[in-house]
Amino acid sequence: MTTGSAKLAGVIGWPVAHSLSPRLHVYWLREHKIDGAYVPLAVRREDFATVIDGLQRAGFAGVNVTVPHKEAAFALAHETDETARAAGAANLLLFRSDGRIQARNTDVLGLMQSLNEELDAKAFRGRPVVILGAGGAARAAVLALDRLGAAEIHIVSRNLGRAEALASMLKDHVTAPIRCFAWNEWPQAAGEAALLVNATSAGMRGSPSLDLSVEGLPSGASVCDLIYNPLETELLKRARARSLKTINGLGMLMHQAVPAFEAFYGVRPAVTPELRAQLEKAPA
């Protein structure tokens, strides 16, 4: 399929050099023979709204949004989908011809599909789960794990007040009770957890590693790190050394991108083993 004129989209974050989204979308553009472009956009917090306005004026179809802009993206939109409203965060902005901006959250669905595909989601249904962090990614993780049937959600954060604010905001959107723990209370939070999700940026290439022991997790637990660069973080290495099931953030990245690509370019792509192989070969 070829469009009449090139369609433009991109990913906006700070930093953004680590993102595999450009490689992912360009793969699909070539696969479907679409005349389009997808570019990385490194934008500081204080410049976010100005840049969004400029991209809209420049004719972009929209942008994916990554750290640290997901909450700001939600705040500036004129229209929001139900999941974005529940999360208070958006990872997709679409620019309408009438000048309005629509915000969506595809992270929740992306994480759910990834966990169902790569782990046995039934293993933590009816069990406690633990999430590290209290930012935009953590919001998506809370909603995804609740929808997958977690019995209780533990949020562990270096900023306990922020975790408690997150729990308060989400309590009307989830069925599972949410408990908050300070970082030094990790052993109590880990106790009976069937799944640990790292929703912080610690361990991302160029950032310090996550200083957390996995020894407190039960022997049958799984560990999911939402980071995908590197594909195996120190957290996942420690989990693998304990023979725990592990999953990185590549599956979530691919699945959350499907509705974004369709919205940008008008074609619904597929997540395939060939796509995963291409992304896994990407230079670090």
Residue frames relative to the residue before (quaternion, step in Angstrom):
aa qw qx qy qz dx dy dz
M 1.0000 0.0000 0.0000 0.0000 0.00 0.00 0.00
T 0.0523 -0.7902 0.6103 0.0221 3.59 -0.96 0.83
T 0.3397 -0.7442 0.5370 0.2057 3.56 -0.84 0.93
G 0.6328 -0.5541 0.3796 0.3853 3.57 -1.25 0.33
S 0.7892 0.0322 -0.0151 0.6132 3.60 1.04 -0.63
A 0.6335 -0.5712 0.3675 0.3707 3.54 -1.15 0.68
K 0.2493 -0.7501 0.5967 0.1387 3.55 -0.98 0.90
L 0.2159 -0.8047 0.5479 0.0748 3.56 -0.88 1.00
A 0.1321 0.7487 -0.6425 0.0956 3.54 -1.09 0.83
G 0.0339 -0.8155 0.5775 0.0164 3.57 -1.24 0.09
V 0.3994 -0.6602 0.5669 0.2885 3.52 -1.37 -0.19
I 0.1542 -0.8071 0.5685 0.0393 3.55 -0.87 1.01
G 0.2457 0.7648 -0.5596 0.2037 3.57 -0.82 1.01
W 0.1642 -0.7606 0.6124 0.1397 3.57 -1.31 -0.05
P 0.4408 -0.3879 -0.7542 0.2939 1.56 -0.54 2.46
V 0.2900 -0.7628 0.5483 0.1829 3.56 -1.30 0.09
A 0.4622 0.7149 -0.4311 0.2991 3.59 1.27 -0.22
H 0.6385 0.5469 -0.3251 0.4330 3.60 1.15 -0.61
S 0.5604 0.6690 -0.3780 0.3090 3.58 1.15 -0.57
L 0.2861 -0.7446 0.5816 0.1595 3.54 -1.04 0.87
S 0.3815 0.7525 -0.4695 0.2602 3.60 1.24 0.02
P 0.6450 0.5066 -0.3565 0.4475 3.67 0.86 -0.74
R 0.6604 0.4980 -0.3145 0.4658 3.59 0.88 -0.87
L 0.6412 0.5399 -0.3070 0.4506 3.56 1.02 -0.86
H 0.7245 0.4345 -0.2556 0.4700 3.59 0.75 -1.01
V 0.6267 0.5232 -0.3441 0.4638 3.59 1.04 -0.70
Y 0.5850 0.5631 -0.3624 0.4576 3.60 1.09 -0.67
W 0.7000 0.4561 -0.2656 0.4810 3.58 0.87 -0.95
L 0.6035 0.5529 -0.3600 0.4478 3.62 1.05 -0.71
R 0.6820 0.4717 -0.2831 0.4818 3.56 0.95 -0.88
E 0.6350 0.5509 -0.3275 0.4313 3.56 0.97 -0.90
H 0.7747 0.3333 -0.1651 0.5114 3.58 0.97 -0.88
K 0.3957 -0.7548 0.4490 0.2686 3.59 1.35 0.18
I 0.3073 0.7508 -0.5080 0.2896 3.53 0.91 1.03
D 0.3792 -0.6955 0.5664 0.2273 3.55 -1.02 0.87
G 0.4110 0.7002 -0.4805 0.3315 3.55 -0.03 1.30
A 0.2152 -0.7548 0.6027 0.1437 3.53 -1.34 0.15
Y 0.0921 -0.7677 0.6333 0.0333 3.54 -1.19 0.64
V 0.0407 -0.8560 0.5123 -0.0563 3.57 -0.45 1.23
P 0.4361 -0.6647 0.5310 0.2934 3.60 -1.16 0.57
L 0.1020 -0.8009 0.5900 0.0127 3.58 -0.96 0.91
A 0.1744 -0.7923 0.5806 0.0690 3.57 -0.40 1.26
V 0.0940 0.8199 -0.5465 0.1420 3.58 -0.38 1.26
R 0.4045 -0.7134 0.5217 0.2351 3.57 -0.85 0.99
R 0.6948 -0.4839 0.3384 0.4106 3.55 -1.26 0.51
E 0.7288 0.4715 -0.2585 0.4239 3.55 0.76 -1.09
D 0.7028 0.4529 -0.2662 0.4797 3.60 1.22 -0.33
F 0.3989 0.7771 -0.4413 0.2057 3.58 1.27 -0.20
A 0.7092 0.4648 -0.2804 0.4499 3.60 0.66 -1.05
T 0.6463 0.5234 -0.3189 0.4545 3.59 1.00 -0.82
V 0.6704 0.4927 -0.2991 0.4674 3.57 0.94 -0.87
I 0.6180 0.5392 -0.3460 0.4556 3.59 0.97 -0.80
D 0.6452 0.5137 -0.3185 0.4674 3.59 0.94 -0.86
G 0.6654 0.5120 -0.2993 0.4533 3.58 0.97 -0.87
L 0.6527 0.5108 -0.3133 0.4636 3.59 0.98 -0.83
Q 0.6324 0.5294 -0.3254 0.4624 3.55 1.03 -0.81
R 0.6733 0.4892 -0.2850 0.4755 3.55 0.96 -0.90
A 0.6709 0.5115 -0.2912 0.4511 3.58 1.13 -0.67
G 0.5928 -0.6291 0.3438 0.3668 3.57 1.26 0.00
F 0.3414 0.7315 -0.5169 0.2847 3.58 1.19 0.40
A 0.4815 -0.6458 0.5070 0.3066 3.57 -1.15 0.65
G 0.7268 -0.3202 0.2335 0.5611 3.56 1.14 -0.66
V 0.2940 -0.7439 0.5685 0.1924 3.54 -1.33 -0.13
N 0.3905 -0.6136 0.6158 0.3030 3.48 -1.34 0.41
V 0.2324 -0.7803 0.5722 0.0984 3.56 -1.12 0.70
T 0.0274 -0.7944 0.6068 0.0035 3.55 -0.87 0.96
V 0.7921 -0.3104 0.2221 0.4764 3.57 -1.35 -0.06
P 0.6791 -0.2465 -0.6878 -0.0698 1.63 -1.85 1.72
H 0.4675 0.7657 -0.3488 0.2709 3.58 1.25 0.37
K 0.4254 0.7566 -0.4477 0.2148 3.63 1.21 -0.12
E 0.6748 0.4702 -0.3044 0.4805 3.59 0.99 -0.73
A 0.6285 0.5237 -0.3285 0.4720 3.59 1.08 -0.72
A 0.6179 0.5493 -0.3392 0.4487 3.58 1.05 -0.76
F 0.6476 0.5110 -0.3092 0.4731 3.55 0.97 -0.85
A 0.6816 0.5307 -0.2899 0.4119 3.56 0.91 -0.96
L 0.7491 0.4207 -0.2480 0.4476 3.61 0.94 -0.72
A 0.5297 0.6605 -0.4015 0.3494 3.61 1.25 -0.18
H 0.4402 -0.6724 0.5316 0.2673 3.55 -1.22 0.56
E 0.7787 0.1510 -0.0650 0.6055 3.57 1.15 -0.70
T 0.0598 -0.8022 0.5939 0.0152 3.59 -1.04 0.74
D 0.4091 -0.6875 0.5249 0.2907 3.57 -1.10 0.58
E 0.7266 -0.4684 0.2853 0.4138 3.56 -1.29 0.36
T 0.6762 0.4980 -0.3043 0.4496 3.58 0.92 -0.87
A 0.6279 0.5200 -0.3352 0.4721 3.59 1.02 -0.73
R 0.6451 0.5127 -0.3243 0.4645 3.59 0.99 -0.79
A 0.6524 0.5064 -0.3202 0.4641 3.58 0.97 -0.80
A 0.7245 0.4353 -0.2405 0.4773 3.57 0.95 -0.88
G 0.2957 -0.7451 0.5363 0.2639 3.57 1.08 -0.64
A 0.7019 0.3709 -0.2352 0.5607 3.55 1.25 0.48
A 0.1308 -0.7907 0.5954 0.0556 3.56 -1.14 0.68
N 0.1896 -0.7784 0.5869 0.1169 3.56 -1.09 0.72
L 0.7382 0.3016 -0.2010 0.5689 3.56 1.31 0.18
L 0.0429 -0.7717 0.6345 0.0038 3.55 -0.87 1.04
L 0.1180 -0.7842 0.6079 0.0399 3.56 -0.92 1.01
F 0.2842 -0.7762 0.5466 0.1337 3.55 -0.85 1.03
R 0.2496 -0.7986 0.5359 0.1127 3.57 -0.56 1.20
S 0.6254 -0.5743 0.3849 0.3617 3.56 -1.19 0.57
D 0.6719 0.4836 -0.3002 0.4739 3.60 1.20 -0.47
G 0.6326 -0.5704 0.3205 0.4143 3.58 1.28 0.22
R 0.5685 0.5968 -0.3866 0.4138 3.57 1.25 -0.14
I 0.2945 -0.7428 0.5797 0.1592 3.55 -1.22 0.60
Q 0.1673 -0.7744 0.6039 0.0875 3.55 -0.90 0.96
A 0.1875 -0.7768 0.5944 0.0903 3.58 -0.95 0.94
R 0.0357 -0.7811 0.6233 0.0080 3.55 -1.00 0.86
N 0.2233 -0.7275 0.6226 0.1824 3.53 -1.29 0.35
T 0.0415 -0.8066 0.5896 -0.0076 3.57 -0.48 1.22
D 0.4264 0.7146 -0.4536 0.3190 3.60 1.29 0.02
V 0.6349 0.5512 -0.3380 0.4229 3.58 0.96 -0.88
L 0.6890 0.4587 -0.2750 0.4892 3.56 0.82 -1.00
G 0.6294 0.5554 -0.3315 0.4305 3.58 1.00 -0.82
L 0.6780 0.4722 -0.2907 0.4825 3.58 0.94 -0.88
M 0.6345 0.5297 -0.3393 0.4491 3.59 0.94 -0.81
Q 0.6839 0.4821 -0.2921 0.4632 3.58 0.87 -0.92
S 0.6453 0.5252 -0.3208 0.4525 3.57 1.01 -0.78
L 0.6693 0.4884 -0.3003 0.4726 3.60 0.92 -0.89
N 0.6508 0.5089 -0.3169 0.4660 3.58 0.98 -0.79
E 0.6908 0.4954 -0.2686 0.4530 3.57 1.04 -0.81
E 0.8141 0.3211 -0.1274 0.4668 3.56 0.86 -1.00
L 0.7521 0.2231 -0.1613 0.5988 3.58 1.24 -0.32
D 0.4924 -0.5947 0.5160 0.3709 3.53 -1.27 0.11
A 0.2897 -0.7991 0.5008 0.1633 3.57 -0.09 1.29
K 0.5702 0.5969 -0.3841 0.4136 3.58 1.17 -0.48
A 0.5762 0.6214 -0.3710 0.3798 3.59 1.17 -0.54
F 0.7739 0.2786 -0.1936 0.5349 3.61 1.09 -0.48
R 0.4043 0.6731 -0.5058 0.3573 3.60 1.19 0.31
G 0.8139 0.1809 -0.1598 0.5285 3.56 -0.75 1.03
R 0.6492 0.4754 -0.3092 0.5068 3.58 1.30 0.29
P 0.5608 -0.5770 0.4499 0.3874 3.61 -1.19 0.31
V 0.1051 -0.7631 0.6335 0.0722 3.57 -1.21 0.58
V 0.2659 -0.7645 0.5695 0.1436 3.58 -1.22 0.51
I 0.1077 -0.7708 0.6258 0.0518 3.54 -1.03 0.87
L 0.2480 -0.7508 0.5958 0.1408 3.57 -0.94 0.94
G 0.7495 0.3543 -0.2806 0.4836 3.58 -0.76 1.05
A 0.1785 -0.7917 0.5780 0.0852 3.55 -1.27 0.41
G 0.4607 0.6806 -0.4454 0.3552 3.58 1.15 0.65
G 0.8184 -0.2600 0.1876 0.4770 3.54 -1.26 -0.45
A 0.6588 0.5007 -0.3162 0.4641 3.59 0.97 -0.81
A 0.6294 0.5318 -0.3316 0.4595 3.58 1.07 -0.74
R 0.6070 0.5536 -0.3545 0.4466 3.58 1.02 -0.74
A 0.6649 0.4934 -0.2975 0.4753 3.56 0.93 -0.93
A 0.6526 0.5283 -0.3164 0.4415 3.58 0.98 -0.84
V 0.6190 0.5369 -0.3457 0.4573 3.60 0.99 -0.79
L 0.6935 0.4773 -0.2823 0.4600 3.58 0.81 -0.98
A 0.6577 0.5133 -0.3157 0.4520 3.59 0.95 -0.85
L 0.7020 0.4655 -0.2812 0.4598 3.59 0.84 -0.94
D 0.6052 0.5304 -0.3620 0.4704 3.57 1.09 -0.58
R 0.6797 0.4864 -0.2911 0.4655 3.58 0.92 -0.89
L 0.6694 0.4692 -0.2997 0.4919 3.60 1.19 -0.45
G 0.6339 -0.6189 0.2992 0.3544 3.57 1.27 0.20
A 0.2757 0.7618 -0.5400 0.2283 3.61 1.11 0.49
A 0.4569 -0.7032 0.4774 0.2622 3.58 -1.00 0.85
E 0.7859 -0.0216 0.0629 0.6148 3.57 1.08 -0.77
I 0.1984 -0.7850 0.5791 0.0950 3.56 -0.99 0.84
H 0.1529 -0.7810 0.6033 0.0515 3.55 -0.75 1.13
I 0.1321 -0.7743 0.6151 0.0680 3.58 -0.81 1.01
V 0.0950 -0.7844 0.6126 0.0212 3.57 -0.76 1.11
S 0.0977 0.8153 -0.5584 0.1181 3.58 -0.66 1.09
R 0.5235 -0.6058 0.4927 0.3408 3.55 -1.20 0.55
N 0.7217 0.3113 -0.2006 0.5847 3.56 1.25 -0.47
L 0.2575 -0.8145 0.5019 0.1358 3.56 0.04 1.32
G 0.6228 0.5532 -0.3406 0.4359 3.59 1.01 -0.74
R 0.6576 0.4958 -0.3146 0.4719 3.56 1.00 -0.77
A 0.6251 0.5302 -0.3345 0.4650 3.58 1.05 -0.74
E 0.6685 0.4972 -0.3005 0.4644 3.57 0.93 -0.87
A 0.6275 0.5213 -0.3363 0.4706 3.58 1.06 -0.70
L 0.6316 0.5282 -0.3193 0.4691 3.57 1.06 -0.80
A 0.6554 0.5132 -0.3063 0.4618 3.57 0.92 -0.93
S 0.6517 0.5194 -0.3112 0.4568 3.57 0.97 -0.84
M 0.6681 0.5133 -0.2958 0.4502 3.56 1.00 -0.87
L 0.7564 0.4181 -0.2029 0.4603 3.57 1.02 -0.86
K 0.4824 0.7272 -0.4196 0.2496 3.60 1.18 -0.44
D 0.6917 0.4643 -0.2868 0.4729 3.61 1.06 -0.63
H 0.6784 0.4887 -0.2788 0.4724 3.58 1.30 -0.18
V 0.7390 0.3549 -0.2116 0.5322 3.59 1.26 -0.14
T 0.4652 -0.6647 0.5156 0.2755 3.53 -1.28 0.46
A 0.6757 0.5069 -0.2893 0.4504 3.57 0.98 -0.89
P 0.4776 -0.6399 0.5077 0.3236 3.60 -1.03 0.68
I 0.2478 -0.7581 0.5884 0.1328 3.57 -1.11 0.76
R 0.0698 -0.7774 0.6245 0.0274 3.58 -0.92 0.97
C 0.2497 -0.7861 0.5536 0.1152 3.56 -0.98 0.87
F 0.0917 -0.7960 0.5983 0.0026 3.54 -1.05 0.88
A 0.4541 -0.6331 0.5496 0.3013 3.55 -1.17 0.68
W 0.6922 -0.4985 0.3196 0.4125 3.58 -1.22 0.46
N 0.7030 0.4624 -0.2776 0.4635 3.59 0.94 -0.82
E 0.6207 0.5159 -0.3492 0.4760 3.59 1.29 0.03
W 0.2490 0.8171 -0.4848 0.1879 3.57 1.28 0.33
P 0.6524 0.5179 -0.3565 0.4231 3.67 0.80 -0.79
Q 0.6568 0.4964 -0.3153 0.4719 3.60 0.99 -0.76
A 0.6587 0.5100 -0.3080 0.4595 3.59 1.02 -0.78
A 0.6813 0.5228 -0.2853 0.4255 3.58 1.00 -0.86
G 0.2970 0.8481 -0.4174 0.1351 3.55 1.13 -0.86
E 0.8421 -0.0362 0.0843 0.5315 3.57 0.02 -1.33
A 0.3224 0.8002 -0.4664 0.1953 3.58 1.27 0.25
A 0.3190 -0.7456 0.5575 0.1773 3.55 -1.01 0.90
L 0.7958 0.1225 -0.0457 0.5912 3.58 1.24 -0.44
L 0.1350 -0.7457 0.6474 0.0812 3.54 -1.14 0.80
V 0.0732 -0.7819 0.6184 0.0287 3.58 -0.90 0.96
N 0.2202 -0.7507 0.6069 0.1399 3.57 -0.79 1.02
A 0.0294 -0.8089 0.5862 -0.0357 3.57 -0.48 1.25
T 0.4998 0.5971 -0.4557 0.4314 3.59 1.17 0.62
S 0.5337 -0.6143 0.4664 0.3469 3.57 -1.30 0.12
A 0.4269 0.7057 -0.4660 0.3204 3.61 1.27 -0.01
G 0.7455 0.3396 -0.2810 0.5000 3.54 -0.76 1.07
M 0.4977 0.6320 -0.4349 0.4047 3.57 1.28 -0.19
R 0.6082 -0.5559 0.4036 0.3976 3.58 -1.08 0.65
G 0.7840 0.2710 -0.2342 0.5070 3.53 -0.78 1.08
S 0.6926 0.4047 -0.2628 0.5361 3.58 1.32 -0.15
P 0.6152 -0.5442 0.4005 0.4061 3.61 -1.15 0.44
S 0.5540 -0.6065 0.4560 0.3425 3.56 -1.18 0.59
L 0.5535 -0.5915 0.4725 0.3472 3.54 -1.28 0.37
D 0.2430 -0.7936 0.5440 0.1232 3.58 -0.55 1.17
L 0.4140 0.6921 -0.4730 0.3548 3.54 0.44 1.24
S 0.3186 -0.7401 0.5624 0.1857 3.55 -0.90 0.94
V 0.3204 -0.7438 0.5516 0.1996 3.57 -1.05 0.76
E 0.3914 0.7561 -0.4595 0.2528 3.59 1.27 0.06
G 0.6561 0.5393 -0.3225 0.4178 3.59 1.10 -0.57
L 0.5714 0.6052 -0.3831 0.4005 3.59 1.24 -0.23
P 0.5556 -0.5962 0.4526 0.3619 3.60 -1.08 0.62
S 0.6460 -0.5736 0.3478 0.3643 3.57 -1.14 0.60
G 0.7300 0.4233 -0.2526 0.4734 3.61 1.09 -0.53
A 0.4234 0.7359 -0.4439 0.2866 3.58 1.27 0.13
S 0.2962 -0.7069 0.6082 0.2065 3.54 -1.36 0.31
V 0.2063 -0.7687 0.5947 0.1136 3.57 -1.22 0.58
C 0.0742 -0.7870 0.6124 -0.0022 3.55 -0.79 1.10
D 0.0907 -0.7707 0.6295 0.0391 3.56 -0.77 1.06
L 0.3699 -0.7648 0.4836 0.2106 3.59 -0.56 1.12
I 0.5190 0.6082 -0.4145 0.4347 3.59 1.31 -0.06
Y 0.1087 -0.7998 0.5864 0.0673 3.58 -1.08 0.70
N 0.7273 0.2852 -0.2311 0.5799 3.59 1.27 0.12
P 0.4081 -0.3162 -0.7956 0.3170 1.55 -0.52 2.48
L 0.6365 -0.5370 0.3901 0.3927 3.57 -1.27 0.35
E 0.7698 0.1681 -0.1242 0.6031 3.58 1.12 -0.59
T 0.2100 -0.7864 0.5745 0.0865 3.54 -0.40 1.27
E 0.6764 -0.4602 0.3658 0.4439 3.56 -1.28 0.13
L 0.5986 0.5586 -0.3573 0.4494 3.59 1.07 -0.70
L 0.6921 0.4642 -0.2842 0.4741 3.59 0.86 -0.92
K 0.6060 0.5443 -0.3558 0.4582 3.60 1.07 -0.65
R 0.6625 0.4951 -0.3051 0.4721 3.57 0.95 -0.88
A 0.6473 0.5112 -0.3163 0.4686 3.57 1.02 -0.80
R 0.6546 0.5122 -0.3140 0.4589 3.58 0.95 -0.85
A 0.6252 0.5488 -0.3313 0.4453 3.57 1.08 -0.76
R 0.6885 0.4290 -0.2637 0.5220 3.56 1.24 -0.49
S 0.4639 -0.6997 0.4137 0.3522 3.58 1.35 0.13
L 0.3632 0.6982 -0.5224 0.3281 3.57 1.08 0.72
K 0.5254 -0.6042 0.4833 0.3541 3.59 -1.15 0.56
T 0.0911 -0.8179 0.5678 0.0184 3.58 -0.93 0.89
I 0.0235 -0.7701 0.6375 0.0044 3.52 -1.27 0.56
N 0.2681 -0.7612 0.5657 0.1694 3.59 -0.93 0.85
G 0.6845 -0.5408 0.3296 0.3612 3.56 -1.29 0.04
L 0.4193 0.7382 -0.4570 0.2654 3.58 1.25 0.02
G 0.6430 0.5279 -0.3282 0.4474 3.59 0.97 -0.80
M 0.6459 0.5083 -0.3151 0.4745 3.57 0.96 -0.85
L 0.6237 0.5469 -0.3371 0.4451 3.59 0.97 -0.87
M 0.6954 0.4820 -0.2836 0.4513 3.58 0.82 -0.99
H 0.7122 0.4691 -0.2742 0.4444 3.57 0.80 -0.98
Q 0.6627 0.4872 -0.3330 0.4612 3.62 0.97 -0.71
A 0.6336 0.5642 -0.3263 0.4169 3.59 1.18 -0.52
V 0.5271 0.6686 -0.4095 0.3277 3.61 1.14 -0.54
P 0.7262 0.4059 -0.2778 0.4802 3.67 0.65 -0.93
A 0.5962 0.5597 -0.3691 0.4416 3.61 1.13 -0.54
F 0.6597 0.5031 -0.3051 0.4676 3.58 0.88 -0.95
E 0.6466 0.5206 -0.3183 0.4578 3.57 0.96 -0.86
A 0.6683 0.4947 -0.3003 0.4674 3.59 0.98 -0.83
F 0.6740 0.5002 -0.2959 0.4560 3.60 1.01 -0.80
Y 0.8573 0.2182 -0.0214 0.4658 3.54 0.71 -1.19
G 0.5247 -0.6987 0.3789 0.3050 3.60 1.25 0.02
V 0.6793 0.4087 -0.2856 0.5385 3.59 1.26 0.26
R 0.3071 -0.7429 0.5600 0.2004 3.61 -0.90 0.85
P 0.2268 -0.8033 0.5380 0.1174 3.62 -0.49 1.16
A 0.3991 -0.7010 0.5357 0.2496 3.56 -1.31 0.13
V 0.3708 -0.6682 0.5938 0.2517 3.54 -1.23 0.61
T 0.0118 0.8290 -0.5524 0.0863 3.56 -0.51 1.23
P 0.6377 -0.5069 0.4026 0.4174 3.60 -1.24 0.30
E 0.6188 0.5494 -0.3438 0.4439 3.60 1.08 -0.69
L 0.6362 0.5102 -0.3267 0.4778 3.59 1.02 -0.79
R 0.6451 0.5169 -0.3273 0.4577 3.59 0.87 -0.88
A 0.6525 0.5223 -0.3166 0.4486 3.58 0.92 -0.89
Q 0.6412 0.5223 -0.3243 0.4592 3.59 1.00 -0.79
L 0.6859 0.4767 -0.2843 0.4705 3.58 0.93 -0.88
E 0.6434 0.5223 -0.3298 0.4522 3.58 1.02 -0.71
K 0.6715 0.4896 -0.2925 0.4730 3.58 1.18 -0.51
A 0.4383 0.7218 -0.4485 0.2928 3.57 1.28 -0.17
P 0.5035 -0.6533 0.4617 0.3264 3.61 -0.91 0.80
A 0.5015 -0.6682 0.4636 0.2951 3.57 -0.99 0.81
